[in-house]
Amino acid sequence: MKFIHAADIHLDSPLTGLSAYADAPVELLRTATREAFSNLVTEAIDLAVDFMVIAGDLYDGTWKDHNTGIYFCKEMGRLKKVAIPVYLLFGNHDAESEMTKKLQLPDNVFSFDAKKPSTFYLKHLNVALHGRSFKEKETTENIAMGYPDPLPGLFNIGVLHTALEGNSMHANYAPCSLEELHAKGYQYWALGHVHDYQLWQGASTIVFPGNLQGRHIRETGPRGAVLVTADDSNIQAVERLFVDVLRWSNLEVNVTECCSLPEVVAAIGKALEVIVENSPSTIPSAVRVTVTGKTSVHGDLFGLESQLRAEVLALAVAMGDERLWIEKVKVSTSAADDGETLKARSDALSELQDLLVAAESDSAFLSALQTDLLGLVNRAPLELQAAVPYFGAIRSGDLVELISEVRSGLVSHLAKIE
């Protein structure tokens, strides 16, 4: 038999990080999660799978309107026409307590009960699927231990939305251990909640398929579901199915050998070309560019961040066909000179450096600086509150890193001008 295991679809969840650009792919950003799910349904039909399992977070919380549910029913109708049933478990984002709207689902969709674990039998396949949906979003008890014992002579699948052993990147919902899952005696555990693909083998095969579509820069790389092939008692293969329509990636460009802004731009251009060459022609890439290295051009970059961003955006546009979008350009370089050369000088620049070094440990100065900066932070538009990384540090009064970065960049910039 063959079945698809998917999770964390988050229908109609917006993609974030590109919408600030005037020429951003607005329609793609708005419909990406739907298109990825439609691709998954198409794969299920083309592969003629026996059934599909969705292990939680089909939705992204409460619906703004009924269109989300209507779309899902339409896709389920496509599967019904080819007799593919779907076994749906509700996770924290679509728990009973979170759903403000519901629609009658097609009769090929079977939902796991939220009050207690339930089991669906597929007699013609000798399969038993066990699962329990979330009744409350804040489900923090170990619900896996309440699942029924495996049924002898059947292929047992546990469907569970869980943080497993407290995954640090995700809320600690329905925690349990790998040892507990292996000990349950099921042949396969179809997990959801963690957005990165993970697989463990042993007494059971345990899988997080990851989410269908990366939604921001923290969800990089290809995304999708898994195709599981099995016989009466054993897993034969677990294969990834990539269905995403836009991919996020981090690109680090070391500019240690660069001596000017044009050389930095050229180095970034070569790195972007590699991404385009290695990406599927039908899937655009959203890239965060981080410029690194201990370089003599550090001072130039300190004064020209906005120009560098414009240069990189121009490179992306020149590559054409809307295959490349720039999420952000970050400058994380450091000065080639460690400051010793300036220390040997007796001029305004060396005095400025000494002053800024002393400022890092001057509590009165730090307190006054925080007061001044808070006036700016509190008046900033909402979109800047999350976009500027130092706003949090300013609020907490932890300004040493900010001053250190300004010192290095400013002094290098002034030295370059001189």
C-alpha positions in Angstrom: 0.0 0.0 0.0 1.0 3.6 -0.4 -0.2 6.6 1.7 0.7 10.3 2.0 1.5 11.8 5.4 1.3 15.6 5.6 1.1 18.1 8.4 1.2 21.8 9.2 -0.4 23.0 6.0 -1.6 26.3 7.6 -4.1 27.1 4.9 -4.2 30.8 4.0 -1.3 31.7 6.4 0.5 34.7 4.8 4.1 34.5 3.7 6.1 37.3 5.4 9.3 39.1 4.5 8.7 40.3 0.9 5.5 42.3 1.1 7.4 45.5 1.9 8.8 45.6 -1.7 6.7 47.5 -4.2 7.3 44.8 -6.9 6.8 41.8 -4.5 4.9 38.8 -5.9 1.8 39.7 -4.0 -0.5 37.0 -5.5 2.1 34.3 -4.9 2.6 35.4 -1.3 -1.2 35.4 -0.7 -2.0 32.0 -2.3 1.2 30.0 -1.7 -0.2 27.7 1.0 -3.2 26.9 -1.1 -1.1 26.2 -4.2 1.2 23.9 -2.3 -1.8 22.0 -0.9 -3.3 21.7 -4.4 0.0 20.3 -5.6 -0.1 17.7 -2.8 -3.6 16.6 -3.9 -2.4 16.3 -7.5 0.5 14.1 -6.3 -1.9 11.9 -4.4 -4.1 11.4 -7.4 -1.2 10.8 -9.8 0.4 8.3 -7.4 -2.9 6.6 -6.8 -2.3 6.4 -3.0 -4.6 4.4 -0.9 -5.2 7.2 1.6 -3.9 10.5 3.0 -3.1 11.4 6.7 -3.0 15.0 7.8 -1.4 15.2 11.3 -2.6 18.6 12.5 -2.6 22.3 11.7 -4.5 22.1 8.5 -5.7 25.6 9.2 -3.9 28.6 10.7 -6.3 29.4 13.5 -9.7 31.0 13.1 -11.0 31.7 9.6 -11.5 35.2 8.4 -14.4 33.9 6.3 -15.7 30.6 4.9 -13.5 30.7 1.8 -10.7 28.7 3.6 -13.1 25.8 4.4 -14.7 26.0 0.9 -11.3 25.7 -0.7 -10.5 22.7 1.5 -13.8 21.0 0.6 -13.1 21.5 -3.1 -9.7 19.8 -2.8 -11.2 16.9 -0.9 -13.8 16.6 -3.6 -11.0 16.0 -6.1 -9.8 13.1 -3.9 -13.3 11.7 -3.4 -13.7 11.4 -7.2 -10.8 8.9 -7.2 -11.8 7.1 -4.0 -8.9 8.4 -1.8 -10.0 8.9 1.9 -8.4 11.4 4.2 -7.8 11.0 7.9 -7.6 14.4 9.5 -6.4 15.3 13.0 -6.8 18.8 14.4 -3.7 20.3 16.0 -3.2 23.4 18.2 -3.9 25.9 15.3 -7.2 24.2 14.4 -8.3 22.9 17.8 -12.0 22.9 18.6 -11.5 25.9 20.9 -9.8 27.8 18.0 -12.3 27.0 15.2 -14.9 29.8 14.9 -16.4 28.4 11.7 -17.0 24.8 10.4 -18.3 23.3 7.3 -19.7 19.9 6.5 -16.8 18.0 5.1 -17.1 15.5 2.2 -17.7 11.9 3.3 -14.2 10.8 2.3 -12.8 12.9 5.1 -12.7 11.3 8.6 -11.7 13.4 11.7 -10.2 12.1 14.8 -12.2 12.7 18.0 -11.0 15.4 20.4 -12.5 13.9 23.6 -10.5 10.7 23.5 -8.3 8.6 21.1 -10.3 7.0 18.3 -9.4 4.4 15.7 -10.3 4.1 12.0 -10.1 0.6 10.4 -9.2 0.1 6.7 -10.2 -3.5 6.5 -9.2 -4.0 2.8 -5.7 -2.9 3.7 -5.5 -4.4 7.2 -4.7 -0.9 8.6 -5.7 0.7 11.9 -5.2 4.5 12.3 -5.2 5.8 15.9 -5.3 9.4 16.9 -6.7 12.2 19.0 -7.4 15.8 17.9 -6.7 18.7 20.1 -9.8 20.0 22.0 -7.9 23.0 23.4 -5.0 24.8 21.8 -3.0 24.7 25.1 -2.8 20.9 25.2 0.3 20.2 27.2 -0.3 16.8 28.6 1.2 13.6 27.1 -1.8 12.3 25.1 0.1 9.6 23.2 0.2 7.4 26.3 -3.6 7.2 26.1 -3.6 5.8 22.6 -4.9 2.2 22.3 -2.6 -0.8 22.1 -1.7 -1.9 18.6 -4.2 -4.3 17.0 -2.6 -7.7 16.3 -2.4 -8.6 12.6 -3.0 -5.1 11.5 -0.6 -2.3 10.3 -1.0 0.2 13.1 -0.4 4.0 12.4 -0.4 6.5 15.2 -1.4 10.1 14.2 -0.2 12.7 16.7 0.4 16.4 16.9 3.3 16.9 19.3 6.4 18.9 20.2 8.0 15.5 20.9 10.5 16.0 23.7 10.0 19.8 23.9 11.4 21.0 20.6 12.8 24.4 21.4 11.5 26.0 18.2 7.9 25.0 18.8 5.4 25.4 21.7 5.6 22.4 24.0 2.2 20.8 23.0 1.4 17.1 23.7 5.1 16.3 24.7 6.3 12.7 24.6 9.5 10.9 24.1 10.8 8.8 21.2 11.2 5.9 23.6 7.5 6.0 24.5 6.5 6.1 20.8 8.7 3.1 19.9 7.4 1.2 22.9 3.8 1.6 21.8 4.3 -1.1 19.2 2.9 0.8 16.2 4.5 0.3 12.8 4.4 4.0 11.9 3.9 7.3 13.7 2.6 10.2 11.6 3.6 13.3 13.5 2.9 17.0 13.1 3.7 20.3 14.7 7.5 20.6 14.1 8.0 22.3 10.7 11.2 20.6 9.7 11.5 17.1 8.2 12.8 14.5 10.6 12.8 10.7 10.6 13.7 8.1 13.2 13.7 4.3 12.6 13.7 1.5 15.1 10.8 -0.5 16.6 8.6 2.1 14.9 9.2 4.5 12.0 8.6 8.0 13.3 8.3 10.9 11.0 7.7 14.7 11.0 7.1 15.5 7.3 7.6 19.3 7.9 5.2 21.9 6.6 4.0 22.1 3.0 5.2 25.6 2.3 7.9 27.7 4.0 6.3 31.0 5.1 9.3 33.1 6.1 13.1 33.1 6.3 13.2 30.7 9.3 11.6 28.0 7.1 14.3 27.5 4.5 14.8 24.8 1.9 12.4 22.5 0.0 9.1 21.7 1.8 6.4 19.1 1.4 5.0 15.8 2.7 6.1 12.2 2.6 5.0 9.2 0.5 5.1 6.0 2.6 5.2 2.5 1.0 4.5 -0.5 3.2 3.5 -4.2 3.2 1.4 -6.0 5.8 3.8 -5.4 8.6 6.8 -3.3 7.5 7.7 0.0 6.0 9.4 -0.4 2.6 10.2 3.3 1.9 9.6 6.8 3.1 10.1 9.3 0.3 9.8 13.1 0.4 7.3 14.8 -1.9 8.2 18.5 -2.5 5.1 20.6 -3.3 6.1 24.1 -2.3 5.8 27.0 -4.7 8.4 29.4 -3.2 11.6 28.5 -1.3 13.5 30.6 1.3 17.2 30.4 1.7 20.0 32.1 3.6 23.0 33.2 1.5 26.2 34.1 3.4 28.8 35.9 1.2 32.3 36.3 2.6 33.9 39.6 1.3 37.2 39.3 3.1 39.1 39.7 -0.2 37.0 42.6 -1.5 38.4 46.1 -1.4 35.4 48.2 -2.7 31.6 48.3 -2.9 31.6 47.2 -6.6 33.7 44.1 -5.7 31.2 43.3 -2.9 28.3 43.6 -5.3 30.1 41.4 -7.8 30.7 38.7 -5.2 27.0 38.7 -4.2 26.0 38.5 -7.8 28.1 35.4 -8.4 26.6 33.7 -5.3 23.0 34.6 -6.4 23.7 33.1 -9.8 24.6 29.8 -8.1 21.3 29.8 -6.3 19.3 30.4 -9.5 21.3 27.7 -11.4 20.6 25.1 -8.7 16.9 25.9 -8.2 14.0 24.4 -10.1 13.0 26.7 -12.9 9.4 26.7 -11.8 10.1 27.6 -8.1 11.2 31.1 -7.2 13.7 31.7 -4.4 13.4 34.3 -1.6 16.9 35.0 -0.3 18.4 36.7 2.8 21.9 37.9 1.9 24.3 38.3 4.8 27.7 39.9 4.0 30.4 38.6 6.3 34.2 38.7 6.7 37.0 40.7 8.2 37.6 43.2 5.5 39.0 46.6 4.6 35.6 47.4 2.9 33.9 47.3 6.3 34.0 51.1 6.6 32.4 51.6 3.2 29.6 49.2 4.0 28.8 51.0 7.2 28.0 54.1 5.3 26.3 52.5 2.3 23.9 49.9 3.6 21.0 51.3 1.6 23.0 51.5 -1.6 24.1 47.9 -1.1 20.5 46.8 -0.7 19.5 48.7 -3.9 22.4 47.1 -5.8 21.4 43.6 -4.7 17.8 44.2 -5.6 18.9 45.4 -9.1 21.0 42.2 -9.5 17.9 40.0 -8.6 15.7 41.9 -11.1 18.3 41.6 -13.8 18.3 37.8 -13.5 14.7 38.0 -14.7 11.6 35.8 -14.8 10.7 36.6 -11.2 12.8 33.7 -10.0 14.7 35.5 -7.3 13.4 37.8 -4.6 15.6 39.4 -1.9 14.1 39.1 1.6 16.8 41.2 3.3 20.4 42.3 3.0 22.4 42.3 6.2 25.9 43.6 6.8 27.8 41.5 9.4 31.4 42.4 8.5 34.1 43.5 10.8 37.1 45.8 10.4 40.3 44.3 9.0 42.2 46.6 11.4 41.6 45.4 15.0 42.0 48.9 16.3 45.7 48.7 17.2 46.7 51.0 14.3 44.3 53.7 15.5 45.6 53.3 19.1 49.1 54.2 17.9 47.8 57.5 16.4 47.3 60.6 18.5 44.5 62.3 16.6 40.7 62.8 16.6 40.0 59.3 15.3 41.9 57.6 18.1 40.2 59.8 20.6 36.8 58.9 19.2 37.6 55.2 19.4 38.7 55.6 23.0 35.6 57.5 23.8 33.3 54.9 22.3 35.1 52.0 24.0 34.7 53.8 27.4 31.0 54.4 26.6 30.4 50.7 26.6 31.0 50.5 30.4 29.7 54.0 31.3 26.4 53.3 33.1 25.3 56.9 33.2 25.9 57.3 29.5 24.1 54.1 28.7 21.1 55.1 30.7 20.9 58.5 29.0 21.3 57.0 25.6 18.5 54.5 26.3 16.2 57.4 27.3 17.0 59.2 24.1 16.6 56.2 21.9 13.3 55.1 23.5 11.7 58.3 22.2 12.6 57.2 18.7 11.6 53.5 19.3 8.2 54.4 20.8 7.3 56.6 17.8 8.4 54.1 15.2 5.6 52.6 12.9 4.5 49.1 13.8 6.1 47.5 10.8 9.5 48.7 12.1 9.0 47.3 15.6 9.8 43.8 14.4 12.0 44.7 11.5 14.7 46.5 13.5 16.7 44.0 15.6 18.1 46.6 18.1 14.7 47.8 19.2 14.4 45.0 21.7 17.9 45.8 23.1 17.0 49.4 23.4 13.9 48.6 25.4 15.9 46.3 27.7 18.8 48.7 28.1 21.3 46.3 26.7 23.1 48.7 24.4 26.7 47.5 24.6 26.5 45.4 21.4 24.9 48.3 19.5 27.7 50.8 20.6 30.4 48.2 19.7 28.9 47.8 16.2 28.6 51.5 15.7 32.2 52.0 17.0 33.7 49.5 14.6 31.8 50.7 11.6 31.9 54.4 12.2 35.7 54.5 12.9 36.5 52.3 9.9 34.2 54.5 7.7 35.9 57.8 8.9 39.4 56.3 8.5 38.5 55.2 4.9 37.2 58.7 4.1 40.4 60.2 5.5 
